[in-house]
Amino acid sequence: MAKEEASEPILILRGITKRFQGITALRQVDFDVRAGEVHVLFGENGAGKSTLINIIAGTFQPDEGAYRFDGLHLSHLTPHRARGAGICAVFQEFSLAPNLTVVENLFLGREIRRGGILDLATMRRRASDLIEELGFDLELDRQVGMLSRAHQQMVEIAKALLGEPRILILDEPTASLTEREAGRLFELVAALKARGVGIIYVSHRMREIRALADRITVLRDGQLVRTLEAAGVQDADLVELMTGRKIDGLFPTFDHKPGRVAIEVQGLSAARGAVCDVDFVAHAGEITGIAGLVGCGKSELVRAIYGLEQIEHGEIRLHDVAQNTLSPRHSLRRGVVYFPANRATEGLALARVVRENASMSSLDVREIARLGLLDTRNERSLVQQAVDRLKLRPPNLERPAGRLSGGNRQKVMLARGLMRDLSVFLFDEPTVGIDVGAKREVYDFMGRLLQAGAAVVVVSSELPEVLALSNRLYVMHHGRIVTQLEGSEKTEQNVLASFFRSEANAATGAAS
Amino acid sequence: MTVEEADMRSSSRGDLRALSRWISAIGILPVLLTVLILGMCIIDPRFSGVANVTNILRNASVLAIVAFGQALVLIAGGFDLSVGAIVALASEIAAVTMRWAGTAFPEQDALIIALGVGAALGTGILVGLVNGICVAVLRISGFIATLGSMSVTLGIALIITNGIPVYGLPQSFITQFGRARWFEFPSAAYVAIAILLVLAFVQRRTVLGRYLYAIGGNSEAAIVSGISTRRYQIAAYVISGLLAAVTGLLLTALVGSGQASFGGDLMMLQSIAAAVIGGVSLHGGVGRFGMVALSAIFLSILSNALNLLRVDSRIQPIFIGVILICAVALDEIRRRRTVHD
């Protein structure tokens, strides 16, 4: 690899300050990007990463500070002008029109025209060239709304690259990609680097940072902590810089004491084929993990257990009692709670305050409401206890949930688990989009549940996480459970191998 | 520019900012209302006369009651276009029932009135139930479901009486209720205040209130939290229908006849305007009934002021339309500022 230590930054930000309604999101931050480097932005949620990339992409105007791109002072930048100058961003929130096809989306806003008429042939050719070059598996004429999240992410990336960017911003790009797709994305990042594109990369995942970063800028509470060369940096140092405190080891070690069977699933098919003939057991006192690629049905499995998916076949037994009527309400009454993966769409009512969000699933409990009348004092004290145990910051019960960071939103949701008597906890992607400090707090929460003798089920696409947390690990592939791993068998290699084995089986099955 | 000038500019900008922060804290509505009342007291002495104030209070109460129902549905994430039509149908059903009961049970005013009131309220509940089932069970959007039921309801109201007012109500219903003033205030005001108190209690202290806000705030989250969203959505539409029927009764008692021309499009528009100007969000999950009452008073005073100032009554819908759009725009700006990642 060529060393270009001395290369001049193409993007320089100096003394950037940004306030929202009196709250300072960024204070005097300096940041620069050189051509052909990957510059990782690292920090907890609410540290100001989003604000910074939004300023670079022209979405927000900074209140103070200077912005130089390619030697020119830029002010009053808009997303359109930034794009025109060669600054492209791929945000977590997609900018795609779901009703249009892949090609139409790629060229949206910069259609190739010939005499005022769309030049469909040229656009198709360029789109298919680009997609081939990227190695993405995308059909040009599919409607974007019909694609999986991972595929939509690919469209979004392709769209950004079509503009031949000089600066590319990637905001947690692997959050919804499978391992293999992520691998391809990394190759792509390397190729872009070689072409001299400066890449700003936001991620919480240590492995990616280690693999990709040239330099790392750490933000904390809206301020620049340090910009450092990535070579030779230890994970622990980064986490310490980010949180301002020492955290020993990302995953805690749990003391699993498997007791009686809490959930037993037999021959379950559900969610219109997303779950296929699944047998599954979760014991009290242990964490049962479910691993698998995005879209393998692992999330649908726990949702079916909770009563959110249509069940076509099979039986679900809870504490040895067969369940006939499955609905969230019945499940909660029987002591089962589910924490959904997407906190904004399924978890919280963002306009409502923390207190109401935390007690939402417990208003049928006698301590809080009788005969339809609320005991607001009891409610408040129960919620207060729950959020205190989860270390919500700020611990203000009357703040709208929408004003909290990702980690704190997750804590509000988890508080629901402390508001009533529960014995089975189903976690769906419990740490997606939250920072390392909050992750650790979520793990500690699981640890306390375990000590109290609860059955905990963790569904996660982050392989290291489920591997480390679970006592027994199920691996799902195409709606089926392909293997169950325990003890020393619980390794990344074994999980990945089971995918390939199942692919191979499917292939030979089809051939014969 | 000299230093002083720059200073003055920045300080006046600071004042503006402080003002806008203060207004956004208490809302712009009380400010507008105060300005309007003070201005009218100065411009026109008739404005503060007893007759005029009674008139304003009557109109405001009637509007507020419909708007409460509308607000409830909006808070739960829905939309109720049928309220105006329910007002009309409930008025006619009440009048027709009372006329019939008057011949069946002559001189028994209490019974006659009870039957009429019951029939009207039943009508409101029924239309609300149909709306609720269309939305919660058949999954039709609230906008379309209530647009359809508005048309059906109004059609029925016109067929029943061929559009001719229905007379023959018991006199006591009109004199001792509709046109009565208790302790100087019109009867409608007491009804509106009673409903406001009940709704404020429902909002703060009952599971029903909490669930409506939760469902409007995020229906998916409500489902995951084990709330039977269908039941509560239906409840919101039923309450809205019921309150529209109460309004129909008040108007019937005031005018002394049942009319298909009560309510209608204008009342539907005004009820949405009152709710939205009162800070109820069209995205659901946000709104307070006290503010809705205040905005109903504001709209009634505004329309009264325009009458006193001899502004053509045909121009008034234009005012309401413009104010409605401004209120929604303000709501959007507020949302953009508070909820972002």
HADDOCK unambig.tbl for C-alpha pairs under 7 A between the chains (distance, minus, plus):
assign (segid A and resid 328 and name CA) (segid B and resid 224 and name CA) 5.99 0.50 0.50
assign (segid A and resid 328 and name CA) (segid B and resid 225 and name CA) 6.64 0.50 0.50
assign (segid A and resid 328 and name CA) (segid B and resid 226 and name CA) 4.42 0.50 0.50
assign (segid A and resid 329 and name CA) (segid B and resid 226 and name CA) 3.85 0.50 0.50
assign (segid A and resid 329 and name CA) (segid B and resid 227 and name CA) 6.46 0.50 0.50
assign (segid A and resid 332 and name CA) (segid B and resid 226 and name CA) 6.95 0.50 0.50
assign (segid A and resid 345 and name CA) (segid B and resid 220 and name CA) 6.63 0.50 0.50
assign (segid A and resid 345 and name CA) (segid B and resid 221 and name CA) 6.98 0.50 0.50
assign (segid A and resid 346 and name CA) (segid B and resid 220 and name CA) 4.86 0.50 0.50
assign (segid A and resid 346 and name CA) (segid B and resid 221 and name CA) 4.27 0.50 0.50
assign (segid A and resid 346 and name CA) (segid B and resid 224 and name CA) 6.93 0.50 0.50
assign (segid A and resid 347 and name CA) (segid B and resid 221 and name CA) 4.79 0.50 0.50
assign (segid A and resid 348 and name CA) (segid B and resid 218 and name CA) 6.71 0.50 0.50
assign (segid A and resid 348 and name CA) (segid B and resid 221 and name CA) 5.64 0.50 0.50
assign (segid A and resid 349 and name CA) (segid B and resid 214 and name CA) 6.32 0.50 0.50
assign (segid A and resid 349 and name CA) (segid B and resid 217 and name CA) 4.61 0.50 0.50
assign (segid A and resid 349 and name CA) (segid B and resid 218 and name CA) 4.69 0.50 0.50
assign (segid A and resid 349 and name CA) (segid B and resid 221 and name CA) 6.69 0.50 0.50
assign (segid A and resid 350 and name CA) (segid B and resid 217 and name CA) 6.79 0.50 0.50
assign (segid A and resid 351 and name CA) (segid B and resid 217 and name CA) 6.18 0.50 0.50
assign (segid A and resid 351 and name CA) (segid B and resid 285 and name CA) 6.69 0.50 0.50
assign (segid A and resid 352 and name CA) (segid B and resid 217 and name CA) 6.73 0.50 0.50
assign (segid A and resid 360 and name CA) (segid B and resid 225 and name CA) 6.25 0.50 0.50
assign (segid A and resid 361 and name CA) (segid B and resid 225 and name CA) 4.33 0.50 0.50
assign (segid A and resid 361 and name CA) (segid B and resid 226 and name CA) 6.05 0.50 0.50
assign (segid A and resid 363 and name CA) (segid B and resid 207 and name CA) 6.63 0.50 0.50
assign (segid A and resid 372 and name CA) (segid B and resid 206 and name CA) 5.50 0.50 0.50
assign (segid A and resid 372 and name CA) (segid B and resid 207 and name CA) 5.09 0.50 0.50
assign (segid A and resid 372 and name CA) (segid B and resid 208 and name CA) 6.89 0.50 0.50
assign (segid A and resid 373 and name CA) (segid B and resid 205 and name CA) 5.75 0.50 0.50
assign (segid A and resid 373 and name CA) (segid B and resid 206 and name CA) 4.31 0.50 0.50
assign (segid A and resid 373 and name CA) (segid B and resid 207 and name CA) 5.99 0.50 0.50
assign (segid A and resid 374 and name CA) (segid B and resid 205 and name CA) 4.94 0.50 0.50
assign (segid A and resid 374 and name CA) (segid B and resid 206 and name CA) 5.08 0.50 0.50
assign (segid A and resid 374 and name CA) (segid B and resid 207 and name CA) 6.14 0.50 0.50
assign (segid A and resid 402 and name CA) (segid B and resid 339 and name CA) 5.49 0.50 0.50
assign (segid A and resid 403 and name CA) (segid B and resid 339 and name CA) 6.35 0.50 0.50
